[in-house]
C-alpha cells in the first residue's frame, strides 16, 4: 500500500466515525427538541441549529466518503461496454475529474469562508466559520480520495468487476 493509500484509509476511517457521531448527535438534538417542545411546552433555542450543523457535516462527509468507497450514484452504461483495460483507464480519468471537483469545492468553500468570516449563528452564537468550513474540508477529502483512487494499482474497479475478464 502506498503512503497516499494509507492516508486515504486513515482519513476514511476518521470520516466514517465522524459521520456516525454527527448523525447520533443530530438525532439526539432533534429528540431533545421534540421533548422540550411537546412535553415541556418550551422549545429549545439551540437544538434545531445544532441539528442542522450536524446534518451538514453528515451530508458533506458522506459525499467525500462516497468517493473513497465508490458508493456514489453513477451511470456505467458506456464503461461497461469497454474491455477491462478501457474500464480501468476510464475509471482513472473519472477519478481524476472527481479529485479536481474536490479541489474546486475546497477552493470555492475557502473563498466563501473568507467572505462570511466574522458572522455568528443566529440561535447558538457560534462563529459561522464552523459551519462554512465544512465545505472546504469535504472538498479536500474528496480530492485526496479521488486522487488515491486514480493512482490505485490496478485501478479502482470493484474486485468482482475486475475479475470478470
Chimera marker file (.cmm) of the C-alpha trace (Angstrom):
<marker_set name="trace">
<marker id="1" x="0.000" y="0.000" z="0.000" r="1" g="1" b="0" radius="0.5"/>
<marker id="2" x="1.267" y="3.457" z="-0.850" r="1" g="1" b="0" radius="0.5"/>
<marker id="3" x="1.561" y="6.330" z="1.587" r="1" g="1" b="0" radius="0.5"/>
<marker id="4" x="-1.370" y="8.031" z="-0.137" r="1" g="1" b="0" radius="0.5"/>
<marker id="5" x="-3.392" y="4.830" z="0.251" r="1" g="1" b="0" radius="0.5"/>
<marker id="6" x="-2.561" y="4.682" z="3.954" r="1" g="1" b="0" radius="0.5"/>
<marker id="7" x="-3.503" y="8.346" z="4.426" r="1" g="1" b="0" radius="0.5"/>
<marker id="8" x="-6.759" y="7.846" z="2.492" r="1" g="1" b="0" radius="0.5"/>
<marker id="9" x="-7.681" y="4.785" z="4.582" r="1" g="1" b="0" radius="0.5"/>
<marker id="10" x="-6.975" y="6.650" z="7.814" r="1" g="1" b="0" radius="0.5"/>
<marker id="11" x="-8.996" y="9.681" z="6.664" r="1" g="1" b="0" radius="0.5"/>
<marker id="12" x="-11.833" y="7.422" z="5.515" r="1" g="1" b="0" radius="0.5"/>
<marker id="13" x="-11.961" y="5.745" z="8.923" r="1" g="1" b="0" radius="0.5"/>
<marker id="14" x="-11.971" y="9.086" z="10.712" r="1" g="1" b="0" radius="0.5"/>
<marker id="15" x="-14.638" y="10.385" z="8.315" r="1" g="1" b="0" radius="0.5"/>
<marker id="16" x="-16.789" y="7.293" z="8.843" r="1" g="1" b="0" radius="0.5"/>
<marker id="17" x="-16.548" y="7.749" z="12.614" r="1" g="1" b="0" radius="0.5"/>
<marker id="18" x="-17.346" y="11.468" z="12.397" r="1" g="1" b="0" radius="0.5"/>
<marker id="19" x="-20.413" y="10.769" z="10.242" r="1" g="1" b="0" radius="0.5"/>
<marker id="20" x="-21.735" y="8.262" z="12.761" r="1" g="1" b="0" radius="0.5"/>
<marker id="21" x="-21.060" y="10.643" z="15.637" r="1" g="1" b="0" radius="0.5"/>
<marker id="22" x="-22.647" y="13.647" z="13.914" r="1" g="1" b="0" radius="0.5"/>
<marker id="23" x="-25.708" y="11.603" z="12.910" r="1" g="1" b="0" radius="0.5"/>
<marker id="24" x="-26.135" y="10.397" z="16.501" r="1" g="1" b="0" radius="0.5"/>
<marker id="25" x="-25.735" y="13.929" z="17.850" r="1" g="1" b="0" radius="0.5"/>
<marker id="26" x="-28.196" y="15.237" z="15.273" r="1" g="1" b="0" radius="0.5"/>
<marker id="27" x="-30.795" y="12.654" z="16.271" r="1" g="1" b="0" radius="0.5"/>
<marker id="28" x="-30.232" y="13.417" z="19.951" r="1" g="1" b="0" radius="0.5"/>
<marker id="29" x="-30.714" y="17.145" z="19.308" r="1" g="1" b="0" radius="0.5"/>
<marker id="30" x="-33.923" y="16.507" z="17.366" r="1" g="1" b="0" radius="0.5"/>
<marker id="31" x="-35.232" y="14.228" z="20.108" r="1" g="1" b="0" radius="0.5"/>
<marker id="32" x="-34.385" y="16.895" z="22.687" r="1" g="1" b="0" radius="0.5"/>
<marker id="33" x="-36.201" y="19.493" z="20.555" r="1" g="1" b="0" radius="0.5"/>
<marker id="34" x="-39.331" y="17.320" z="20.339" r="1" g="1" b="0" radius="0.5"/>
<marker id="35" x="-39.367" y="16.568" z="24.067" r="1" g="1" b="0" radius="0.5"/>
<marker id="36" x="-38.846" y="20.182" z="25.117" r="1" g="1" b="0" radius="0.5"/>
<marker id="37" x="-41.427" y="21.485" z="22.647" r="1" g="1" b="0" radius="0.5"/>
<marker id="38" x="-44.236" y="18.953" z="23.039" r="1" g="1" b="0" radius="0.5"/>
<marker id="39" x="-43.719" y="17.512" z="26.535" r="1" g="1" b="0" radius="0.5"/>
<marker id="40" x="-42.381" y="20.515" z="28.423" r="1" g="1" b="0" radius="0.5"/>
<marker id="41" x="-44.053" y="23.163" z="26.257" r="1" g="1" b="0" radius="0.5"/>
<marker id="42" x="-40.888" y="25.260" z="25.931" r="1" g="1" b="0" radius="0.5"/>
<marker id="43" x="-38.931" y="24.839" z="22.714" r="1" g="1" b="0" radius="0.5"/>
<marker id="44" x="-35.158" y="24.892" z="22.872" r="1" g="1" b="0" radius="0.5"/>
<marker id="45" x="-33.462" y="27.722" z="21.005" r="1" g="1" b="0" radius="0.5"/>
<marker id="46" x="-30.269" y="25.881" z="20.084" r="1" g="1" b="0" radius="0.5"/>
<marker id="47" x="-31.197" y="22.292" z="19.222" r="1" g="1" b="0" radius="0.5"/>
<marker id="48" x="-32.518" y="22.902" z="15.714" r="1" g="1" b="0" radius="0.5"/>
<marker id="49" x="-29.460" y="24.896" z="14.682" r="1" g="1" b="0" radius="0.5"/>
<marker id="50" x="-27.175" y="22.260" z="16.167" r="1" g="1" b="0" radius="0.5"/>
<marker id="51" x="-29.050" y="19.523" z="14.281" r="1" g="1" b="0" radius="0.5"/>
<marker id="52" x="-28.603" y="21.448" z="11.012" r="1" g="1" b="0" radius="0.5"/>
<marker id="53" x="-24.865" y="21.750" z="11.698" r="1" g="1" b="0" radius="0.5"/>
<marker id="54" x="-24.577" y="18.000" z="12.332" r="1" g="1" b="0" radius="0.5"/>
<marker id="55" x="-26.702" y="17.227" z="9.271" r="1" g="1" b="0" radius="0.5"/>
<marker id="56" x="-24.492" y="19.446" z="7.113" r="1" g="1" b="0" radius="0.5"/>
<marker id="57" x="-21.393" y="17.544" z="8.161" r="1" g="1" b="0" radius="0.5"/>
<marker id="58" x="-23.100" y="14.172" z="7.688" r="1" g="1" b="0" radius="0.5"/>
<marker id="59" x="-24.037" y="15.056" z="4.111" r="1" g="1" b="0" radius="0.5"/>
<marker id="60" x="-20.728" y="16.635" z="3.092" r="1" g="1" b="0" radius="0.5"/>
<marker id="61" x="-18.615" y="13.980" z="4.777" r="1" g="1" b="0" radius="0.5"/>
<marker id="62" x="-20.827" y="11.307" z="3.240" r="1" g="1" b="0" radius="0.5"/>
<marker id="63" x="-20.164" y="12.850" z="-0.163" r="1" g="1" b="0" radius="0.5"/>
<marker id="64" x="-16.413" y="12.566" z="0.395" r="1" g="1" b="0" radius="0.5"/>
<marker id="65" x="-16.679" y="9.047" z="1.831" r="1" g="1" b="0" radius="0.5"/>
<marker id="66" x="-18.715" y="8.047" z="-1.208" r="1" g="1" b="0" radius="0.5"/>
<marker id="67" x="-15.737" y="8.956" z="-3.364" r="1" g="1" b="0" radius="0.5"/>
<marker id="68" x="-13.444" y="6.757" z="-1.278" r="1" g="1" b="0" radius="0.5"/>
<marker id="69" x="-15.807" y="3.807" z="-1.063" r="1" g="1" b="0" radius="0.5"/>
<marker id="70" x="-17.168" y="4.153" z="-4.600" r="1" g="1" b="0" radius="0.5"/>
<marker id="71" x="-20.806" y="4.129" z="-3.488" r="1" g="1" b="0" radius="0.5"/>
<marker id="72" x="-21.771" y="7.344" z="-5.240" r="1" g="1" b="0" radius="0.5"/>
<marker id="73" x="-24.518" y="7.150" z="-7.846" r="1" g="1" b="0" radius="0.5"/>
<marker id="74" x="-23.323" y="6.930" z="-11.442" r="1" g="1" b="0" radius="0.5"/>
<marker id="75" x="-24.197" y="5.504" z="-14.817" r="1" g="1" b="0" radius="0.5"/>
<marker id="76" x="-21.939" y="2.763" z="-16.143" r="1" g="1" b="0" radius="0.5"/>
<marker id="77" x="-23.681" y="2.264" z="-19.460" r="1" g="1" b="0" radius="0.5"/>
<marker id="78" x="-20.671" y="3.317" z="-21.518" r="1" g="1" b="0" radius="0.5"/>
<marker id="79" x="-17.865" y="1.990" z="-19.337" r="1" g="1" b="0" radius="0.5"/>
<marker id="80" x="-19.477" y="-1.461" z="-19.106" r="1" g="1" b="0" radius="0.5"/>
<marker id="81" x="-19.034" y="-1.901" z="-22.861" r="1" g="1" b="0" radius="0.5"/>
<marker id="82" x="-15.273" y="-1.326" z="-22.672" r="1" g="1" b="0" radius="0.5"/>
<marker id="83" x="-12.686" y="-4.086" z="-22.255" r="1" g="1" b="0" radius="0.5"/>
<marker id="84" x="-11.028" y="-4.324" z="-18.828" r="1" g="1" b="0" radius="0.5"/>
<marker id="85" x="-8.092" y="-2.053" z="-19.746" r="1" g="1" b="0" radius="0.5"/>
<marker id="86" x="-10.510" y="0.539" z="-21.129" r="1" g="1" b="0" radius="0.5"/>
<marker id="87" x="-12.661" y="0.414" z="-17.997" r="1" g="1" b="0" radius="0.5"/>
<marker id="88" x="-9.608" y="0.906" z="-15.794" r="1" g="1" b="0" radius="0.5"/>
<marker id="89" x="-8.479" y="3.882" z="-17.910" r="1" g="1" b="0" radius="0.5"/>
<marker id="90" x="-11.992" y="5.378" z="-17.854" r="1" g="1" b="0" radius="0.5"/>
<marker id="91" x="-12.188" y="4.946" z="-14.074" r="1" g="1" b="0" radius="0.5"/>
<marker id="92" x="-8.829" y="6.682" z="-13.669" r="1" g="1" b="0" radius="0.5"/>
<marker id="93" x="-9.992" y="9.634" z="-15.779" r="1" g="1" b="0" radius="0.5"/>
<marker id="94" x="-13.247" y="9.868" z="-13.809" r="1" g="1" b="0" radius="0.5"/>
<marker id="95" x="-11.369" y="9.678" z="-10.518" r="1" g="1" b="0" radius="0.5"/>
<marker id="96" x="-9.014" y="12.479" z="-11.603" r="1" g="1" b="0" radius="0.5"/>
<marker id="97" x="-12.046" y="14.570" z="-12.568" r="1" g="1" b="0" radius="0.5"/>
<marker id="98" x="-13.611" y="13.816" z="-9.175" r="1" g="1" b="0" radius="0.5"/>
<marker id="99" x="-10.382" y="14.882" z="-7.437" r="1" g="1" b="0" radius="0.5"/>
<marker id="100" x="-10.407" y="18.109" z="-9.475" r="1" g="1" b="0" radius="0.5"/>
<marker id="101" x="-14.009" y="18.758" z="-8.403" r="1" g="1" b="0" radius="0.5"/>
<marker id="102" x="-12.899" y="18.198" z="-4.812" r="1" g="1" b="0" radius="0.5"/>
<marker id="103" x="-10.152" y="20.779" z="-5.246" r="1" g="1" b="0" radius="0.5"/>
<marker id="104" x="-12.711" y="23.191" z="-6.701" r="1" g="1" b="0" radius="0.5"/>
<marker id="105" x="-15.079" y="22.590" z="-3.756" r="1" g="1" b="0" radius="0.5"/>
<marker id="106" x="-12.232" y="23.188" z="-1.307" r="1" g="1" b="0" radius="0.5"/>
<marker id="107" x="-11.151" y="26.358" z="-3.119" r="1" g="1" b="0" radius="0.5"/>
<marker id="108" x="-14.630" y="27.834" z="-3.526" r="1" g="1" b="0" radius="0.5"/>
<marker id="109" x="-15.552" y="26.812" z="0.023" r="1" g="1" b="0" radius="0.5"/>
<marker id="110" x="-12.430" y="28.550" z="1.285" r="1" g="1" b="0" radius="0.5"/>
<marker id="111" x="-13.396" y="31.707" z="-0.615" r="1" g="1" b="0" radius="0.5"/>
<marker id="112" x="-16.918" y="31.566" z="0.848" r="1" g="1" b="0" radius="0.5"/>
<marker id="113" x="-15.432" y="31.038" z="4.296" r="1" g="1" b="0" radius="0.5"/>
<marker id="114" x="-13.311" y="34.153" z="3.821" r="1" g="1" b="0" radius="0.5"/>
<marker id="115" x="-16.313" y="36.213" z="2.666" r="1" g="1" b="0" radius="0.5"/>
<marker id="116" x="-18.503" y="35.189" z="5.616" r="1" g="1" b="0" radius="0.5"/>
<marker id="117" x="-15.871" y="35.364" z="8.339" r="1" g="1" b="0" radius="0.5"/>
<marker id="118" x="-16.884" y="37.290" z="11.418" r="1" g="1" b="0" radius="0.5"/>
<marker id="119" x="-20.539" y="36.253" z="11.294" r="1" g="1" b="0" radius="0.5"/>
<marker id="120" x="-22.183" y="34.302" z="14.087" r="1" g="1" b="0" radius="0.5"/>
<marker id="121" x="-25.057" y="31.843" z="14.023" r="1" g="1" b="0" radius="0.5"/>
<marker id="122" x="-28.482" y="33.174" z="14.945" r="1" g="1" b="0" radius="0.5"/>
<marker id="123" x="-29.520" y="30.892" z="17.805" r="1" g="1" b="0" radius="0.5"/>
<marker id="124" x="-26.328" y="29.485" z="19.284" r="1" g="1" b="0" radius="0.5"/>
<marker id="125" x="-23.991" y="32.360" z="18.545" r="1" g="1" b="0" radius="0.5"/>
<marker id="126" x="-21.096" y="30.170" z="17.399" r="1" g="1" b="0" radius="0.5"/>
<marker id="127" x="-18.750" y="31.539" z="14.717" r="1" g="1" b="0" radius="0.5"/>
<marker id="128" x="-20.346" y="30.780" z="11.356" r="1" g="1" b="0" radius="0.5"/>
<marker id="129" x="-16.906" y="29.721" z="10.132" r="1" g="1" b="0" radius="0.5"/>
<marker id="130" x="-17.548" y="26.393" z="11.860" r="1" g="1" b="0" radius="0.5"/>
<marker id="131" x="-20.453" y="25.671" z="9.503" r="1" g="1" b="0" radius="0.5"/>
<marker id="132" x="-18.823" y="27.171" z="6.433" r="1" g="1" b="0" radius="0.5"/>
<marker id="133" x="-15.538" y="25.318" z="6.976" r="1" g="1" b="0" radius="0.5"/>
<marker id="134" x="-17.306" y="22.028" z="6.290" r="1" g="1" b="0" radius="0.5"/>
<marker id="135" x="-17.284" y="22.564" z="2.503" r="1" g="1" b="0" radius="0.5"/>
<marker id="136" x="-13.525" y="23.089" z="2.126" r="1" g="1" b="0" radius="0.5"/>
<marker id="137" x="-12.850" y="20.148" z="4.443" r="1" g="1" b="0" radius="0.5"/>
<marker id="138" x="-15.164" y="17.897" z="2.430" r="1" g="1" b="0" radius="0.5"/>
<marker id="139" x="-13.596" y="19.154" z="-0.800" r="1" g="1" b="0" radius="0.5"/>
<marker id="140" x="-10.102" y="18.372" z="0.447" r="1" g="1" b="0" radius="0.5"/>
<marker id="141" x="-11.224" y="14.884" z="1.462" r="1" g="1" b="0" radius="0.5"/>
<marker id="142" x="-12.810" y="14.377" z="-1.965" r="1" g="1" b="0" radius="0.5"/>
<marker id="143" x="-9.573" y="15.463" z="-3.628" r="1" g="1" b="0" radius="0.5"/>
<marker id="144" x="-7.455" y="13.059" z="-1.555" r="1" g="1" b="0" radius="0.5"/>
<marker id="145" x="-9.875" y="10.174" z="-2.042" r="1" g="1" b="0" radius="0.5"/>
<marker id="146" x="-10.263" y="10.809" z="-5.783" r="1" g="1" b="0" radius="0.5"/>
<marker id="147" x="-6.511" y="11.070" z="-6.276" r="1" g="1" b="0" radius="0.5"/>
<marker id="148" x="-5.907" y="7.884" z="-4.308" r="1" g="1" b="0" radius="0.5"/>
<marker id="149" x="-8.494" y="6.029" z="-6.398" r="1" g="1" b="0" radius="0.5"/>
<marker id="150" x="-6.995" y="7.354" z="-9.642" r="1" g="1" b="0" radius="0.5"/>
<marker id="151" x="-3.490" y="6.247" z="-8.655" r="1" g="1" b="0" radius="0.5"/>
<marker id="152" x="-4.539" y="2.939" z="-7.100" r="1" g="1" b="0" radius="0.5"/>
<marker id="153" x="-2.636" y="-0.012" z="-8.502" r="1" g="1" b="0" radius="0.5"/>
<marker id="154" x="-4.834" y="-1.950" z="-10.903" r="1" g="1" b="0" radius="0.5"/>
<marker id="155" x="-7.416" y="0.796" z="-10.993" r="1" g="1" b="0" radius="0.5"/>
<marker id="156" x="-10.375" y="1.439" z="-8.742" r="1" g="1" b="0" radius="0.5"/>
<marker id="157" x="-12.720" y="-1.124" z="-10.247" r="1" g="1" b="0" radius="0.5"/>
<marker id="158" x="-14.718" y="-3.219" z="-7.794" r="1" g="1" b="0" radius="0.5"/>
<marker id="159" x="-12.984" y="-6.555" z="-7.176" r="1" g="1" b="0" radius="0.5"/>
<marker id="160" x="-15.852" y="-8.592" z="-8.617" r="1" g="1" b="0" radius="0.5"/>
<marker id="161" x="-15.909" y="-6.438" z="-11.762" r="1" g="1" b="0" radius="0.5"/>
<marker id="162" x="-12.138" y="-6.668" z="-12.261" r="1" g="1" b="0" radius="0.5"/>
<marker id="163" x="-12.388" y="-10.475" z="-12.037" r="1" g="1" b="0" radius="0.5"/>
<marker id="164" x="-14.960" y="-10.686" z="-14.839" r="1" g="1" b="0" radius="0.5"/>
<marker id="165" x="-12.357" y="-10.877" z="-17.585" r="1" g="1" b="0" radius="0.5"/>
<link id1="1" id2="2" r="1" g="1" b="0" radius="0.2"/>
<link id1="2" id2="3" r="1" g="1" b="0" radius="0.2"/>
<link id1="3" id2="4" r="1" g="1" b="0" radius="0.2"/>
<link id1="4" id2="5" r="1" g="1" b="0" radius="0.2"/>
<link id1="5" id2="6" r="1" g="1" b="0" radius="0.2"/>
<link id1="6" id2="7" r="1" g="1" b="0" radius="0.2"/>
<link id1="7" id2="8" r="1" g="1" b="0" radius="0.2"/>
<link id1="8" id2="9" r="1" g="1" b="0" radius="0.2"/>
<link id1="9" id2="10" r="1" g="1" b="0" radius="0.2"/>
<link id1="10" id2="11" r="1" g="1" b="0" radius="0.2"/>
<link id1="11" id2="12" r="1" g="1" b="0" radius="0.2"/>
<link id1="12" id2="13" r="1" g="1" b="0" radius="0.2"/>
<link id1="13" id2="14" r="1" g="1" b="0" radius="0.2"/>
<link id1="14" id2="15" r="1" g="1" b="0" radius="0.2"/>
<link id1="15" id2="16" r="1" g="1" b="0" radius="0.2"/>
<link id1="16" id2="17" r="1" g="1" b="0" radius="0.2"/>
<link id1="17" id2="18" r="1" g="1" b="0" radius="0.2"/>
<link id1="18" id2="19" r="1" g="1" b="0" radius="0.2"/>
<link id1="19" id2="20" r="1" g="1" b="0" radius="0.2"/>
<link id1="20" id2="21" r="1" g="1" b="0" radius="0.2"/>
<link id1="21" id2="22" r="1" g="1" b="0" radius="0.2"/>
<link id1="22" id2="23" r="1" g="1" b="0" radius="0.2"/>
<link id1="23" id2="24" r="1" g="1" b="0" radius="0.2"/>
<link id1="24" id2="25" r="1" g="1" b="0" radius="0.2"/>
<link id1="25" id2="26" r="1" g="1" b="0" radius="0.2"/>
<link id1="26" id2="27" r="1" g="1" b="0" radius="0.2"/>
<link id1="27" id2="28" r="1" g="1" b="0" radius="0.2"/>
<link id1="28" id2="29" r="1" g="1" b="0" radius="0.2"/>
<link id1="29" id2="30" r="1" g="1" b="0" radius="0.2"/>
<link id1="30" id2="31" r="1" g="1" b="0" radius="0.2"/>
<link id1="31" id2="32" r="1" g="1" b="0" radius="0.2"/>
<link id1="32" id2="33" r="1" g="1" b="0" radius="0.2"/>
<link id1="33" id2="34" r="1" g="1" b="0" radius="0.2"/>
<link id1="34" id2="35" r="1" g="1" b="0" radius="0.2"/>
<link id1="35" id2="36" r="1" g="1" b="0" radius="0.2"/>
<link id1="36" id2="37" r="1" g="1" b="0" radius="0.2"/>
<link id1="37" id2="38" r="1" g="1" b="0" radius="0.2"/>
<link id1="38" id2="39" r="1" g="1" b="0" radius="0.2"/>
<link id1="39" id2="40" r="1" g="1" b="0" radius="0.2"/>
<link id1="40" id2="41" r="1" g="1" b="0" radius="0.2"/>
<link id1="41" id2="42" r="1" g="1" b="0" radius="0.2"/>
<link id1="42" id2="43" r="1" g="1" b="0" radius="0.2"/>
<link id1="43" id2="44" r="1" g="1" b="0" radius="0.2"/>
<link id1="44" id2="45" r="1" g="1" b="0" radius="0.2"/>
<link id1="45" id2="46" r="1" g="1" b="0" radius="0.2"/>
<link id1="46" id2="47" r="1" g="1" b="0" radius="0.2"/>
<link id1="47" id2="48" r="1" g="1" b="0" radius="0.2"/>
<link id1="48" id2="49" r="1" g="1" b="0" radius="0.2"/>
<link id1="49" id2="50" r="1" g="1" b="0" radius="0.2"/>
<link id1="50" id2="51" r="1" g="1" b="0" radius="0.2"/>
<link id1="51" id2="52" r="1" g="1" b="0" radius="0.2"/>
<link id1="52" id2="53" r="1" g="1" b="0" radius="0.2"/>
<link id1="53" id2="54" r="1" g="1" b="0" radius="0.2"/>
<link id1="54" id2="55" r="1" g="1" b="0" radius="0.2"/>
<link id1="55" id2="56" r="1" g="1" b="0" radius="0.2"/>
<link id1="56" id2="57" r="1" g="1" b="0" radius="0.2"/>
<link id1="57" id2="58" r="1" g="1" b="0" radius="0.2"/>
<link id1="58" id2="59" r="1" g="1" b="0" radius="0.2"/>
<link id1="59" id2="60" r="1" g="1" b="0" radius="0.2"/>
<link id1="60" id2="61" r="1" g="1" b="0" radius="0.2"/>
<link id1="61" id2="62" r="1" g="1" b="0" radius="0.2"/>
<link id1="62" id2="63" r="1" g="1" b="0" radius="0.2"/>
<link id1="63" id2="64" r="1" g="1" b="0" radius="0.2"/>
<link id1="64" id2="65" r="1" g="1" b="0" radius="0.2"/>
<link id1="65" id2="66" r="1" g="1" b="0" radius="0.2"/>
<link id1="66" id2="67" r="1" g="1" b="0" radius="0.2"/>
<link id1="67" id2="68" r="1" g="1" b="0" radius="0.2"/>
<link id1="68" id2="69" r="1" g="1" b="0" radius="0.2"/>
<link id1="69" id2="70" r="1" g="1" b="0" radius="0.2"/>
<link id1="70" id2="71" r="1" g="1" b="0" radius="0.2"/>
<link id1="71" id2="72" r="1" g="1" b="0" radius="0.2"/>
<link id1="72" id2="73" r="1" g="1" b="0" radius="0.2"/>
<link id1="73" id2="74" r="1" g="1" b="0" radius="0.2"/>
<link id1="74" id2="75" r="1" g="1" b="0" radius="0.2"/>
<link id1="75" id2="76" r="1" g="1" b="0" radius="0.2"/>
<link id1="76" id2="77" r="1" g="1" b="0" radius="0.2"/>
<link id1="77" id2="78" r="1" g="1" b="0" radius="0.2"/>
<link id1="78" id2="79" r="1" g="1" b="0" radius="0.2"/>
<link id1="79" id2="80" r="1" g="1" b="0" radius="0.2"/>
<link id1="80" id2="81" r="1" g="1" b="0" radius="0.2"/>
<link id1="81" id2="82" r="1" g="1" b="0" radius="0.2"/>
<link id1="82" id2="83" r="1" g="1" b="0" radius="0.2"/>
<link id1="83" id2="84" r="1" g="1" b="0" radius="0.2"/>
<link id1="84" id2="85" r="1" g="1" b="0" radius="0.2"/>
<link id1="85" id2="86" r="1" g="1" b="0" radius="0.2"/>
<link id1="86" id2="87" r="1" g="1" b="0" radius="0.2"/>
<link id1="87" id2="88" r="1" g="1" b="0" radius="0.2"/>
<link id1="88" id2="89" r="1" g="1" b="0" radius="0.2"/>
<link id1="89" id2="90" r="1" g="1" b="0" radius="0.2"/>
<link id1="90" id2="91" r="1" g="1" b="0" radius="0.2"/>
<link id1="91" id2="92" r="1" g="1" b="0" radius="0.2"/>
<link id1="92" id2="93" r="1" g="1" b="0" radius="0.2"/>
<link id1="93" id2="94" r="1" g="1" b="0" radius="0.2"/>
<link id1="94" id2="95" r="1" g="1" b="0" radius="0.2"/>
<link id1="95" id2="96" r="1" g="1" b="0" radius="0.2"/>
<link id1="96" id2="97" r="1" g="1" b="0" radius="0.2"/>
<link id1="97" id2="98" r="1" g="1" b="0" radius="0.2"/>
<link id1="98" id2="99" r="1" g="1" b="0" radius="0.2"/>
<link id1="99" id2="100" r="1" g="1" b="0" radius="0.2"/>
<link id1="100" id2="101" r="1" g="1" b="0" radius="0.2"/>
<link id1="101" id2="102" r="1" g="1" b="0" radius="0.2"/>
<link id1="102" id2="103" r="1" g="1" b="0" radius="0.2"/>
<link id1="103" id2="104" r="1" g="1" b="0" radius="0.2"/>
<link id1="104" id2="105" r="1" g="1" b="0" radius="0.2"/>
<link id1="105" id2="106" r="1" g="1" b="0" radius="0.2"/>
<link id1="106" id2="107" r="1" g="1" b="0" radius="0.2"/>
<link id1="107" id2="108" r="1" g="1" b="0" radius="0.2"/>
<link id1="108" id2="109" r="1" g="1" b="0" radius="0.2"/>
<link id1="109" id2="110" r="1" g="1" b="0" radius="0.2"/>
<link id1="110" id2="111" r="1" g="1" b="0" radius="0.2"/>
<link id1="111" id2="112" r="1" g="1" b="0" radius="0.2"/>
<link id1="112" id2="113" r="1" g="1" b="0" radius="0.2"/>
<link id1="113" id2="114" r="1" g="1" b="0" radius="0.2"/>
<link id1="114" id2="115" r="1" g="1" b="0" radius="0.2"/>
<link id1="115" id2="116" r="1" g="1" b="0" radius="0.2"/>
<link id1="116" id2="117" r="1" g="1" b="0" radius="0.2"/>
<link id1="117" id2="118" r="1" g="1" b="0" radius="0.2"/>
<link id1="118" id2="119" r="1" g="1" b="0" radius="0.2"/>
<link id1="119" id2="120" r="1" g="1" b="0" radius="0.2"/>
<link id1="120" id2="121" r="1" g="1" b="0" radius="0.2"/>
<link id1="121" id2="122" r="1" g="1" b="0" radius="0.2"/>
<link id1="122" id2="123" r="1" g="1" b="0" radius="0.2"/>
<link id1="123" id2="124" r="1" g="1" b="0" radius="0.2"/>
<link id1="124" id2="125" r="1" g="1" b="0" radius="0.2"/>
<link id1="125" id2="126" r="1" g="1" b="0" radius="0.2"/>
<link id1="126" id2="127" r="1" g="1" b="0" radius="0.2"/>
<link id1="127" id2="128" r="1" g="1" b="0" radius="0.2"/>
<link id1="128" id2="129" r="1" g="1" b="0" radius="0.2"/>
<link id1="129" id2="130" r="1" g="1" b="0" radius="0.2"/>
<link id1="130" id2="131" r="1" g="1" b="0" radius="0.2"/>
<link id1="131" id2="132" r="1" g="1" b="0" radius="0.2"/>
<link id1="132" id2="133" r="1" g="1" b="0" radius="0.2"/>
<link id1="133" id2="134" r="1" g="1" b="0" radius="0.2"/>
<link id1="134" id2="135" r="1" g="1" b="0" radius="0.2"/>
<link id1="135" id2="136" r="1" g="1" b="0" radius="0.2"/>
<link id1="136" id2="137" r="1" g="1" b="0" radius="0.2"/>
<link id1="137" id2="138" r="1" g="1" b="0" radius="0.2"/>
<link id1="138" id2="139" r="1" g="1" b="0" radius="0.2"/>
<link id1="139" id2="140" r="1" g="1" b="0" radius="0.2"/>
<link id1="140" id2="141" r="1" g="1" b="0" radius="0.2"/>
<link id1="141" id2="142" r="1" g="1" b="0" radius="0.2"/>
<link id1="142" id2="143" r="1" g="1" b="0" radius="0.2"/>
<link id1="143" id2="144" r="1" g="1" b="0" radius="0.2"/>
<link id1="144" id2="145" r="1" g="1" b="0" radius="0.2"/>
<link id1="145" id2="146" r="1" g="1" b="0" radius="0.2"/>
<link id1="146" id2="147" r="1" g="1" b="0" radius="0.2"/>
<link id1="147" id2="148" r="1" g="1" b="0" radius="0.2"/>
<link id1="148" id2="149" r="1" g="1" b="0" radius="0.2"/>
<link id1="149" id2="150" r="1" g="1" b="0" radius="0.2"/>
<link id1="150" id2="151" r="1" g="1" b="0" radius="0.2"/>
<link id1="151" id2="152" r="1" g="1" b="0" radius="0.2"/>
<link id1="152" id2="153" r="1" g="1" b="0" radius="0.2"/>
<link id1="153" id2="154" r="1" g="1" b="0" radius="0.2"/>
<link id1="154" id2="155" r="1" g="1" b="0" radius="0.2"/>
<link id1="155" id2="156" r="1" g="1" b="0" radius="0.2"/>
<link id1="156" id2="157" r="1" g="1" b="0" radius="0.2"/>
<link id1="157" id2="158" r="1" g="1" b="0" radius="0.2"/>
<link id1="158" id2="159" r="1" g="1" b="0" radius="0.2"/>
<link id1="159" id2="160" r="1" g="1" b="0" radius="0.2"/>
<link id1="160" id2="161" r="1" g="1" b="0" radius="0.2"/>
<link id1="161" id2="162" r="1" g="1" b="0" radius="0.2"/>
<link id1="162" id2="163" r="1" g="1" b="0" radius="0.2"/>
<link id1="163" id2="164" r="1" g="1" b="0" radius="0.2"/>
<link id1="164" id2="165" r="1" g="1" b="0" radius="0.2"/>
</marker_set>
